[in-house]
Amino acid sequence: MKKSFVLVLVFSVALVCVTLSCKRQVAGEISEEQAKAFMADALKLWNEGNLAVVDKWFSPDFVLHDPMYPEPIVGIKAFKDVLSGESKTFPDGNLKFEDLLIKGDRIVSIWTWTATNSGPMVLPSGEIPPTGNKLNYPGVAVCRLVNGKVVEFWFYYNPLSVFLPLGFTLNPPQLPKPEVKK
């Protein structure tokens, strides 16, 4: 009887210890509450154009990797410039999160973006007038936080799902004509 009691006590203490250690947040990890708060603010940023979210959540040396841009966007000012330009090109843009994964210092989201091209698109080659065409495409974002601030953001989506609905075309390279043999 005494042996059973000791075993039950040891098992209970072990169970409590394991349960409590699972709840403890490891240094550098993002809590689920922190991730959800960031994602709620991210919706305010992309859907409402609230640039105060950038100052609240993003590190001054933040880096954005986006397939639409040949080089990373570095720094808060450059990021705000990109967001301002996109909000003029797509003023009704709407981001919806489909799924969210929190792992270590990263938040991974699966999202869908819908928008209408009702403002001019500024490209290095010049300004293209609005088409009125609608966009609807999915993507994935990976965001890394350090000390509660976003230091890196990676967007993964197919840029053709943006360009083709806006009337851009994809032309393959011109191949040399084959030689005619006699």
Secondary structure, DSSP 8 states (H G I E B T S, - for coil): -HHHHHHHHHHHHHHHHHHHHHHS--TT---HHHHHHHHHHHHHHHHH--THHHHHHEEEEEEEE-TTSSS-EESHHHHHHHHHHHHHHSTT-EEEEEEEEEETTEEEEEEEEEEE--S-EEETTEEE-----EEEEEEEEEEEEETTEEEEEEEE--THHHHGGGT---------------
